[in-house]
Amino acid sequence: MSKFYIQCGPIEIIVATDSIDQAAMAVIDRALQPHLWIYDDAELSELDRRDHLMIEALVHLDPEIRISERGFNRPDAVSVGTPETVDHWHRLMTGINRMLVAAGLSPRSMSLAEGTRQATSRVRRSRPR
């Protein structure tokens, strides 16, 4: 596993993971955790959920996620598109919900999962720019 320094908008985190894609997902997961409630709302369509997440990301985050193995604010950081990563994260959350239903398990509230992840997440907020 590699150690990655990830920046996107006001969020800076450090994670140990296997790939740049997983590092990008980590920052989006952190940013969108407060919006997990949308997966518990049966009245929202999959498109409504995706649109909600995309609007939140575009309003609060930068268009690109910057990832480096050397530190924050590096000119050699790799850039990954925020919209593409949000879409990937949304498909993952949708798949988890479908898997629970297909397995015959009672759907567990996604907002309950948020509390567990927040307790184990280390986040360093960036300084005002």
C-alpha positions as CSV (number, residue, x, y, z in Angstrom):
1,M,0.0,0.0,0.0
2,S,1.1,3.5,-0.7
3,K,0.5,6.7,1.3
4,F,-1.4,9.3,-0.7
5,Y,-2.0,13.0,0.1
6,I,-5.3,14.0,-1.4
7,Q,-6.8,17.5,-1.9
8,C,-10.2,18.5,-3.3
9,G,-11.7,21.8,-2.4
10,P,-11.6,22.4,1.4
11,I,-10.7,18.7,2.1
12,E,-7.2,17.4,2.6
13,I,-6.8,13.8,3.7
14,I,-3.9,11.3,3.9
15,V,-4.7,7.6,3.2
16,A,-2.9,4.4,2.7
17,T,-4.4,2.5,-0.2
18,D,-3.4,0.5,-3.3
19,S,-4.1,2.9,-6.1
20,I,-4.7,6.5,-7.1
21,D,-8.4,5.6,-8.0
22,Q,-9.0,4.3,-4.5
23,A,-7.4,7.5,-3.1
24,A,-9.8,9.6,-5.2
25,M,-12.7,7.6,-3.9
26,A,-11.6,8.1,-0.3
27,V,-11.9,11.9,-0.6
28,I,-15.2,11.7,-2.4
29,D,-16.5,9.3,0.3
30,R,-15.5,11.8,2.9
31,A,-17.1,14.7,1.2
32,L,-20.4,12.9,0.3
33,Q,-21.0,11.0,3.6
34,P,-23.5,13.7,4.8
35,H,-25.6,12.9,1.7
36,L,-26.0,9.1,2.3
37,W,-29.5,9.8,3.4
38,I,-30.5,10.0,-0.3
39,Y,-30.1,6.3,-0.6
40,D,-32.7,5.8,2.2
41,D,-35.3,7.9,0.4
42,A,-37.4,5.5,-1.7
43,E,-39.1,8.4,-3.5
44,L,-35.8,9.4,-5.2
45,S,-34.9,7.8,-8.5
46,E,-31.3,6.8,-9.2
47,L,-31.0,9.8,-11.5
48,D,-32.3,12.1,-8.8
49,R,-29.7,10.7,-6.4
50,R,-26.9,11.1,-8.9
51,D,-27.9,14.7,-9.8
52,H,-28.1,15.6,-6.1
53,L,-24.5,14.3,-5.5
54,M,-23.2,16.0,-8.6
55,I,-24.6,19.4,-7.6
56,E,-23.2,19.1,-4.1
57,A,-19.8,18.1,-5.4
58,L,-19.7,20.9,-8.0
59,V,-20.7,23.5,-5.5
60,H,-18.4,22.5,-2.6
61,L,-15.4,20.8,-4.3
62,D,-12.8,21.6,-7.0
63,P,-13.3,20.2,-10.5
64,E,-10.3,18.0,-9.9
65,I,-8.9,15.9,-7.1
66,R,-5.2,16.3,-6.6
67,I,-3.3,13.2,-5.5
68,S,0.4,12.9,-4.6
69,E,2.6,10.4,-2.8
70,R,5.0,13.2,-1.7
71,G,2.8,15.8,0.1
72,F,0.1,18.4,-0.3
73,N,0.3,21.3,-2.8
74,R,2.8,19.4,-5.0
75,P,3.1,20.6,-8.7
76,D,3.7,16.9,-9.7
77,A,0.4,15.7,-8.2
78,V,-1.9,13.6,-10.4
79,S,-5.3,15.1,-11.2
80,V,-8.5,13.0,-11.3
81,G,-11.8,14.4,-12.4
82,T,-14.2,15.1,-9.5
83,P,-17.4,14.4,-11.6
84,E,-16.1,11.1,-12.8
85,T,-15.2,10.0,-9.3
86,V,-18.6,11.2,-7.9
87,D,-20.3,9.1,-10.6
88,H,-18.2,6.1,-9.7
89,W,-19.0,6.5,-6.0
90,H,-22.7,6.8,-6.7
91,R,-22.6,3.6,-8.7
92,L,-20.9,1.9,-5.8
93,M,-23.5,3.0,-3.3
94,T,-26.3,2.0,-5.7
95,G,-24.7,-1.4,-6.1
96,I,-24.4,-1.9,-2.3
97,N,-28.1,-1.2,-1.9
98,R,-29.1,-3.6,-4.7
99,M,-26.8,-6.3,-3.3
100,L,-28.5,-6.1,0.1
101,V,-31.9,-6.4,-1.5
102,A,-30.9,-9.3,-3.8
103,A,-29.4,-11.2,-0.9
104,G,-32.7,-10.9,0.9
105,L,-31.3,-8.8,3.7
106,S,-33.2,-6.0,5.2
107,P,-31.8,-2.8,3.7
108,R,-29.5,-1.2,6.3
109,S,-29.8,2.5,6.5
110,M,-26.9,4.1,4.6
111,S,-26.9,6.9,7.1
112,L,-26.1,4.4,9.9
113,A,-23.0,3.4,7.9
114,E,-22.0,7.1,7.8
115,G,-21.5,7.2,11.6
116,T,-19.3,4.2,11.5
117,R,-17.1,5.6,8.8
118,Q,-16.8,9.0,10.4
119,A,-15.6,7.4,13.6
120,T,-12.7,5.7,11.8
121,S,-11.8,8.5,9.4
122,R,-8.9,10.8,9.9
123,V,-9.3,14.1,8.1
124,R,-7.2,17.2,8.0
125,R,-9.1,20.3,6.9
126,S,-7.2,22.7,4.8
127,R,-6.3,26.2,5.9
128,P,-8.4,29.1,4.4
129,R,-6.9,30.1,1.0
